[in-house]
Amino acid sequence: MRSVLLAAVGLLALSACAKQGGDTEKQIGANPALPDLSEYLIPPMHVVPPSPWNGKTPKVPADLKVQALATGLAHPRSLYTLPNGDVLVVETDGQPEPVHRPKDIVMQLIQAHGHNDAKAGMDIVLLRDTNGDGIPEQRTKFLTGLKSPFGVALVGNDLYVANTDAIIRYAYQPGQTSINTLGTKLVDLPGGPIDHHWTKSLVASPDGSKLYVGVGSNSNITENGMSAERGRAAIWEVDRATGAYRLFGTGIRNPNGLQFEPQTKALWAVVNERDELGPDLVPDYFTSVKDGGFYGWPYSYWGQHVDPRVKPQRPDLVAKAIVPDYGLSSHVAPLGMVFSAGATALPPRWRSGAFIGEHGSWDRGHLNGYKVIYVPFANGRPAGKAIDVVTGFVEGDAAHGRPVGLTLDKTGALLIADDLGNTVWRVSGR
């Protein structure tokens, strides 16, 4: 019965799409094309079902090679490299979302069609390369009993984990393969019972005094009420010594991949924008985040383009909404980012920019994302068109994987968490 219902709602969703999506290349860069908005009873949706890799690998350009670093994981979503070279793999997922609108049922059913049946580990796995070849020979459970963890940051001997509802501090000693002591809560974060965007990206400031955490909105466009959005759609700055926090940047629907740009030391993030305005609205983006800056959500997008669904409007906020730095095109779902200055295991052309993991679209007829891209930089700013680096996650009408979090390993190779293929991939030069 469920399969019949899924097929029926899938046809309904696809039939709702008069325009399945335009030229996504026109939406990449500083001045993305922004078509007229469209609203649907059921938004256009296309989710490809999972299919195992079965010995295949993603595709990379001729000067690169890709290999599996670890397989058989349980929803690896985030990665972090420790100073001694150990790689932490965060196995995690969110909790089921409540249903508030009839179309929520349809959307959840179709999105579920693109997931595998593996249960997330809700823990952190440690991978250790003992002989220096970049491939781990040791694999242990590093931390367990976590609550939808995502972000990780190490400052000195303090290891911070961003669960969906709090940042927890653990004592860490270099070389540890597991932590069995209880952590200490640094600060509560907005969690349930509604927890629409549960991922909490985390990064430490260059001097180690502050932590920055991405807190996504609790809805697409405030359908759960503004009270549910308190402290959300924002990047928090948290004092590491006291746990006191303030909102560093606001109006950012779902910020992830927080990183400091190596040259300018500016904070950057990739952002998932709103849905249900059409297959080519609104472009997800990659941007520096200004202290005190407001980036539009929910009242406007890409600067002063007003979203008419929000009532009452706030023209005062719309007037000061900052235009993002770089469009990634619509609905690619960027969830991971890493600057490539330390990518010494890659050829020089890949070492002056940023890699971005695009988890992939669900609410457009033509798929978008499902790849890792590279945005070249010059003088601390994007400088040119994005380049596809790791592709082949979708083959035909099935998905082998979906890239999420990124990191560089100690050798300077790029690591990619694939939460659908339950694999961590390693990309290096030939």
N, C-alpha and C positions, 0 to 999 in steps of 0.2 A: 504494500500500500504506500509506504514511504517513497519508494522509487517512482511509482506512478505520479504521486503528488509532486515530487521533485521535477520530473519531466514536464509536467503541466505548468508549474510556475516558471520553469526555465524558458519554455516557449513563450509564456506571457511576457517575461522580462525582456527577451530578445526582440519580440515583436514590438515592444514599446520604443525601440530604438530606430527612429526614422533616419538619423545620421549616426553611423557607427563609429565615427572618429575621423578627423582630417589628417593632414600631414603633420605628424608629431615633430618633425625636424624644425618646423616654423615656431615651435614653442620652446626651443632650447636656446638659452642665452639670456642676455640682459634685457631684451625687448621681445618677449614672446607674443605671438598672435593671440588675441583674446576675442573669440567669436561672440555672437549674441547668446545670452543664456537661454536655456530651455528647462522647463520643469515637467516631470512625468508623474503619472499615477504610480507606475513601477519604473524605477530607473533601468536603463540598459545594463544588462549584466552578461558576462561571459567568463566562466571559471573552468579551467581545464582540469580534468581529474588526474590524480597522481599515477605515475608509472615508475617502477624501480629503475635505477641506473643499469643494473645487470651488466656490469663490467665497462659500461661506457663512461666517458668523462665529459665535462664541459669543453667548450672550444675557446681557443685563445689565438692571438696573432702569431705569425711565424717565428718571431724572435722570443717567444715565451713558451713555457711548458707548464702543464697542470697535472697534479697527481693528488690522490686522496691522502690526507694526513691522518684522519681517523674516521672510521665508519661505525655503524651500529649504535649511534648516539640516540638520545631521546629528546628531539626538538632543540637542537643547538641554535640559539638565537643571538648570543653575544660572545665576544672574544676579548681577552686581555692578556698581554705579554708581560710577565714579571721581569725584573732586571736580570735575574740569573738565566733567563731564556725559557723558563717554564711557561706553558700556555694554559690559561684558564678558559674553559668552555662552559658557558652558562646554559644549562638545559632548562627550559622554562616555557610557560604558556600562560594566558590569562584565564579568568573564570568566565563561565557562560554569562552573556549579557541578558538583562531583563527585556521583555517585549512590551513596548508602549504603543506601537502602531501596527495595524494589520500588515502593512508592507514589511515590517521588521521580520515577521515570520518567513515571508518569501525570501528576503535578503539573507537571513541566517541559514536557510536550507540550501540556497545556491552556494554560498560561501563554504559551507561544510563539504560540499561536493569536491572542493579543491584541497581538502586536508587528508592526511593519512590517519590511520587508526592508532598510531603509537602514542602512548601516554607520556606527557612531559615529565622529566625527572625531578623538577623543582630543586635542583642542586647545581653544584659546580664541580666539573671534572678537571683534573690536572693532567696535562700531557708533558712528558719530559723526554728530551732528546739526550741520550747519554753518550753517544759517540760522535756528535757534531755534524751529522749528515743532514740535519734538518727534519728527520723523520723520528717521531717519538717511539722509544722502546718501552717506556713505562707509562702506565695509565692508572690513576687512582681517583677515588671519590675525595675531593678536597673539602667541600662543605655540603652539608645536607640539611633537610628540614627547613628550607627557605620558602618564602611566600612570593611566588611569581617574580623571582629576581631578574634583573636585567643589567644595570650598570655596575661596573667595578672600577675602583681607583685605589692605588697604593701610594701613601705618603709616608716616607720613613718606614717605621715598623707598624703602621696602622693601615689595615686593609678595610676599605669601605665597600659595602654591598648595598645597592639600591633595590630593596624589595619594592613591591608595588605600593606599600603603605608606610614605609619607613626606611631611613638610611641607618644601617647597622655597622658598628666598628668592631673589628676583630684584631687581636694581637697576632702579629705575623713575624716569623723568623725566616730569613732566607734559607731555602733548601727544604722547608717543610713540605711534605706530600699530603698532609691533611691537617685540618683545624678541628679539634674536638672540644674546645672551650666555648662557653656561651659568649655571644657578642653583647655589646652595649649600644642601646639606641641613641643615636645622635639627634635625630629630628623625625617627627611624624610627617608623612606625605599624604596627600589626598588619595584615598583608596576607595573601598566599597562603601555602601552596598552596590551603588552604581559605579562602575569602574571602566568606562567606555574605552579610554586609552590607558592601558595598564603599564606599558613599558616606561621605565624611568632611566633614561640615559644619564651617565655620570662622568664628570671629568674634574680633575684638580687644577687649580690655577697654577701658573708656572712657578710661583714662589711657595706653593703648598699651603697657603693660609686659608684658602677658600675652596669649597666644592660647588660645582654648578650642576644642577639636575634639571632635566627636561620633564615637565608635567603636562601631558596632553589634555585636551578638552574632554568633557564628560558627555559629549554628544557630537552629532554632525554639525548642527546649527542651532543649538540651545533648545532642542525639543524636550529636554528634561528640566527646563527651567533655569533661570540665571543663578538661583541659589545653589544648584548642583555644580556650578562652574567656579565656585570660590577657590581662589588659589591656583586655578588651572589655566590651560592654554598659555603657559608661561615658562620661563626659565628662572629657577630660583638660584640665588647666591646664598650659600650656607657658610657661616663662620665655623671653621673646623674645630676651634677651641671650645666654643660655647653652644653650638647648634642653633644660634640665632640666625634668622633668614630674612631676606627681602626679595621682592620680585625684581629681577634684573632686566628682563625683557618680557613684554606682554603682547596679547593679540596674536600669539603663535599657536596655531591649532594643535599640532602634534610635533614638537621638536625632538629630534633624535640625532645620533651621531655627533654629539658635542665634542669639539676638538679646538685647541688653540693653534692658529696658523703660525708656523715656525718663525717667519720673518718679522711680522708685525705684532705678534702675540695677541691678535684679536680673536675673540671667541666666534666660532662658526658652528652652524647646525644645518642639517637637512630637515625639511618640514613637509609633512603630509597635509595637504590642504583639504577643503570641504568637498562633499559629494552632492549628487542629485541636481546639478545645474547643467548637465549635458556631458557627452563623452570628451569634449575638449575644454571643459572648465571644471575645476580651477587648476592651473598648473601647480604641481608640487615644486618646491624650490630649495635652493642652496644659498645661504646668506650669512654674512657677518651679522652679529647681534650687538646693537648699540646699547650702552647702559641707559636704562630708562626708556628705550625705544618701544613704540607700539606698532604692530605689524598688521592690524586690520581686523582679525577675527573677533567677533562674528559679523561685525557691521559692514565690512568691505573686504575686497580682495585685490591684490596687486596694486596697492596704493588706494586710490579713491574710487574704485569700481564698487558701487553699492550693491549689497545683497538684499533684495527686497523682501526676503522671507523673515527678516529679523524685525520684531516689533517690541517696544518702540525703537526707532532709529536713534543714533547718536552722531549727528553731523559734526559735533565738536571733535569727536575721536576720529571720524573719517578724515577730517581735514589734516590731521597730523600723522596719518598712517604712513609708515615708511615703505617704499617700494623695495622688494627683495633684490638681491644682487644678481641672481642667476636662475632662470627658469629651467626646469628639468622635463617639462611637458606633463600632461594631465594624467593623474592616477597611477603613476609609476610606483608609488609607495616606497620612498627612500627610507631605510631604517638603519643604515650603517654608513659610516664615513671615516676615512683616515687620510691624513696628509702623507705624501709619498717622499718627503725629503730624506727619510732613512731607508728607502727601498733599494739598498745597495746590491741586492741579489737580482735586481732587474736591470735591463739596459738603460743607459742614461736618459733616453727620451721619456721614460716613465717616472722620473725622479723629481719633477718640479710641478706638482699639482696635487690633486686629491682624487682618491678612488671613492666611489659611491655605490653601495649595494642597493639595488632596486628590487624590492620583494615582488612587485608585479600587480597589475590592475585586476579588478573584478567588475567594475561598473562602467564598462564600455564594450562595444561590440568587437572591435579589433584590440587584441591584447597589446599592452604597453608595459615596458619594464622587463622583469624577469632576466636581469643581467647586471653585471658590474661595469660601470663606466669610469672613464678618466677625464677630469676637467683640468686642462693645463693652466698654470698660473704664471704670472710675471709680476714682480714687485708687490707680492702679497695679494694679488687680485686675479680673478679668472681672466684668461687671455686666449679665447678661441673656443671652437666648437667641442663639445664632449665627444669622446671616442669610445666605442664599444671595446671592452677589454676581455671580459669573460661572458660568453653567450652559450647557447645550446642547452639551457635549462628546460626549454620547451621544444618538443619534437612532435610535429603533426598536431594532433588534438589531445596531447597528454603532456604533463609536466613531470620531468625527472627530479627537479629541485627548484628551490626558490632562495636566492641569496639574501642574507640579512646582515649581521654584524661583520666588521672587518678589523683586522689588525696587521701589523708587520711583525714577523718573528725576529728573533735575535740575529739571524743571518741576513735580514733585509728582504725576505720574501713576503709576498702578500698572502694572508690567510683569510678564508671566506667561510662563514657559518652558513650551511645550507639546511634550513629547518624542515624542509619537505623530504629531501634525500637523506636526512639524518647523518650528514657527513661534514667534515671540515676539509676544505680544499686548500692546496698550497700551490701558488703560482710563482715561478722563478724564471730566470733567463735560461736560454739554451746554452 
